[in-house]
Every structure is written in structure tokens, then in C-alpha cells.
Amino acid sequence: MPTSQAWSYTITHIRSNVMTYVS
């Protein structure tokens, strides 16, 4: 898996968790 793809997936996952936590 390319690094850029890994970063994209990680950022999306973290943002999703943050949104859930903030809500």
C-alpha cells in the first residue's frame, strides 16, 4: 500500500473518530 494511500485512510479514520467523539 502506497504511503499516500495509508495517510489518506488514516486521516479519514481519525476524522471519523473525532467527529463521533465531538458529537
PDB file with one MODEL, atoms N, CA, C and O in Angstrom:
MODEL        1
ATOM      1  N   MET A   1       0.852  -1.208   0.000  1.00  0.00           N
ATOM      2  CA  MET A   1       0.000   0.000   0.000  1.00  0.00           C
ATOM      3  C   MET A   1       0.884   1.253   0.000  1.00  0.00           C
ATOM      4  O   MET A   1       1.756   1.401   0.856  1.00  0.00           O
ATOM      5  N   PRO A   2       0.657   2.137  -0.948  1.00  0.00           N
ATOM      6  CA  PRO A   2       1.442   3.374  -1.010  1.00  0.00           C
ATOM      7  C   PRO A   2       1.269   4.196   0.263  1.00  0.00           C
ATOM      8  O   PRO A   2       0.239   4.126   0.933  1.00  0.00           O
ATOM      9  N   THR A   3       2.299   4.973   0.579  1.00  0.00           N
ATOM     10  CA  THR A   3       2.251   5.791   1.797  1.00  0.00           C
ATOM     11  C   THR A   3       1.116   6.805   1.735  1.00  0.00           C
ATOM     12  O   THR A   3       0.409   7.019   2.720  1.00  0.00           O
ATOM     13  N   SER A   4       0.948   7.424   0.576  1.00  0.00           N
ATOM     14  CA  SER A   4      -0.098   8.438   0.433  1.00  0.00           C
ATOM     15  C   SER A   4      -1.467   7.837   0.720  1.00  0.00           C
ATOM     16  O   SER A   4      -2.312   8.471   1.352  1.00  0.00           O
ATOM     17  N   GLN A   5      -1.681   6.616   0.254  1.00  0.00           N
ATOM     18  CA  GLN A   5      -2.970   5.959   0.488  1.00  0.00           C
ATOM     19  C   GLN A   5      -3.137   5.662   1.971  1.00  0.00           C
ATOM     20  O   GLN A   5      -4.226   5.822   2.524  1.00  0.00           O
ATOM     21  N   ALA A   6      -2.068   5.235   2.605  1.00  0.00           N
ATOM     22  CA  ALA A   6      -2.118   4.923   4.034  1.00  0.00           C
ATOM     23  C   ALA A   6      -2.465   6.182   4.812  1.00  0.00           C
ATOM     24  O   ALA A   6      -3.278   6.137   5.736  1.00  0.00           O
ATOM     25  N   TRP A   7      -1.853   7.306   4.446  1.00  0.00           N
ATOM     26  CA  TRP A   7      -2.133   8.575   5.120  1.00  0.00           C
ATOM     27  C   TRP A   7      -3.582   8.968   4.921  1.00  0.00           C
ATOM     28  O   TRP A   7      -4.260   9.376   5.864  1.00  0.00           O
ATOM     29  N   SER A   8      -4.049   8.844   3.696  1.00  0.00           N
ATOM     30  CA  SER A   8      -5.437   9.215   3.394  1.00  0.00           C
ATOM     31  C   SER A   8      -6.401   8.393   4.235  1.00  0.00           C
ATOM     32  O   SER A   8      -7.358   8.926   4.797  1.00  0.00           O
ATOM     33  N   TYR A   9      -6.145   7.096   4.318  1.00  0.00           N
ATOM     34  CA  TYR A   9      -7.008   6.204   5.100  1.00  0.00           C
ATOM     35  C   TYR A   9      -6.951   6.558   6.579  1.00  0.00           C
ATOM     36  O   TYR A   9      -7.978   6.607   7.256  1.00  0.00           O
ATOM     37  N   THR A  10      -5.736   6.805   7.076  1.00  0.00           N
ATOM     38  CA  THR A  10      -5.561   7.134   8.497  1.00  0.00           C
ATOM     39  C   THR A  10      -6.261   8.436   8.847  1.00  0.00           C
ATOM     40  O   THR A  10      -6.977   8.513   9.846  1.00  0.00           O
ATOM     41  N   ILE A  11      -6.053   9.464   8.023  1.00  0.00           N
ATOM     42  CA  ILE A  11      -6.672  10.760   8.280  1.00  0.00           C
ATOM     43  C   ILE A  11      -8.193  10.627   8.277  1.00  0.00           C
ATOM     44  O   ILE A  11      -8.872  11.178   9.143  1.00  0.00           O
ATOM     45  N   THR A  12      -8.717   9.903   7.312  1.00  0.00           N
ATOM     46  CA  THR A  12     -10.173   9.723   7.224  1.00  0.00           C
ATOM     47  C   THR A  12     -10.679   9.015   8.476  1.00  0.00           C
ATOM     48  O   THR A  12     -11.708   9.389   9.038  1.00  0.00           O
ATOM     49  N   HIS A  13      -9.953   7.996   8.903  1.00  0.00           N
ATOM     50  CA  HIS A  13     -10.366   7.223  10.078  1.00  0.00           C
ATOM     51  C   HIS A  13     -10.339   8.106  11.330  1.00  0.00           C
ATOM     52  O   HIS A  13     -11.276   8.086  12.129  1.00  0.00           O
ATOM     53  N   ILE A  14      -9.272   8.874  11.494  1.00  0.00           N
ATOM     54  CA  ILE A  14      -9.145   9.749  12.666  1.00  0.00           C
ATOM     55  C   ILE A  14     -10.249  10.805  12.655  1.00  0.00           C
ATOM     56  O   ILE A  14     -10.880  11.061  13.680  1.00  0.00           O
ATOM     57  N   ARG A  15     -10.476  11.412  11.497  1.00  0.00           N
ATOM     58  CA  ARG A  15     -11.514  12.433  11.403  1.00  0.00           C
ATOM     59  C   ARG A  15     -12.870  11.846  11.773  1.00  0.00           C
ATOM     60  O   ARG A  15     -13.680  12.498  12.432  1.00  0.00           O
ATOM     61  N   SER A  16     -13.108  10.621  11.346  1.00  0.00           N
ATOM     62  CA  SER A  16     -14.371   9.957  11.655  1.00  0.00           C
ATOM     63  C   SER A  16     -14.503   9.776  13.167  1.00  0.00           C
ATOM     64  O   SER A  16     -15.563  10.030  13.739  1.00  0.00           O
ATOM     65  N   ASN A  17     -13.419   9.336  13.809  1.00  0.00           N
ATOM     66  CA  ASN A  17     -13.437   9.138  15.261  1.00  0.00           C
ATOM     67  C   ASN A  17     -13.624  10.468  15.979  1.00  0.00           C
ATOM     68  O   ASN A  17     -14.367  10.544  16.958  1.00  0.00           O
ATOM     69  N   VAL A  18     -12.963  11.509  15.507  1.00  0.00           N
ATOM     70  CA  VAL A  18     -13.072  12.820  16.128  1.00  0.00           C
ATOM     71  C   VAL A  18     -14.511  13.318  16.033  1.00  0.00           C
ATOM     72  O   VAL A  18     -15.053  13.840  17.007  1.00  0.00           O
ATOM     73  N   MET A  19     -15.123  13.160  14.878  1.00  0.00           N
ATOM     74  CA  MET A  19     -16.500  13.613  14.689  1.00  0.00           C
ATOM     75  C   MET A  19     -17.422  12.895  15.670  1.00  0.00           C
ATOM     76  O   MET A  19     -18.314  13.505  16.259  1.00  0.00           O
ATOM     77  N   THR A  20     -17.198  11.597  15.836  1.00  0.00           N
ATOM     78  CA  THR A  20     -18.032  10.818  16.753  1.00  0.00           C
ATOM     79  C   THR A  20     -17.804  11.292  18.186  1.00  0.00           C
ATOM     80  O   THR A  20     -18.748  11.407  18.968  1.00  0.00           O
ATOM     81  N   TYR A  21     -16.550  11.564  18.521  1.00  0.00           N
ATOM     82  CA  TYR A  21     -16.211  11.986  19.880  1.00  0.00           C
ATOM     83  C   TYR A  21     -16.795  13.373  20.171  1.00  0.00           C
ATOM     84  O   TYR A  21     -17.344  13.609  21.247  1.00  0.00           O
ATOM     85  N   VAL A  22     -16.672  14.279  19.211  1.00  0.00           N
ATOM     86  CA  VAL A  22     -17.172  15.641  19.388  1.00  0.00           C
ATOM     87  C   VAL A  22     -18.690  15.625  19.513  1.00  0.00           C
ATOM     88  O   VAL A  22     -19.264  16.367  20.310  1.00  0.00           O
ATOM     89  N   SER A  23     -19.326  14.785  18.731  1.00  0.00           N
ATOM     90  CA  SER A  23     -20.791  14.709  18.781  1.00  0.00           C
ATOM     91  C   SER A  23     -21.215  14.202  20.149  1.00  0.00           C
ATOM     92  O   SER A  23     -22.409  14.060  20.412  1.00  0.00           O
TER      93      SER A  23
ENDMDL
END
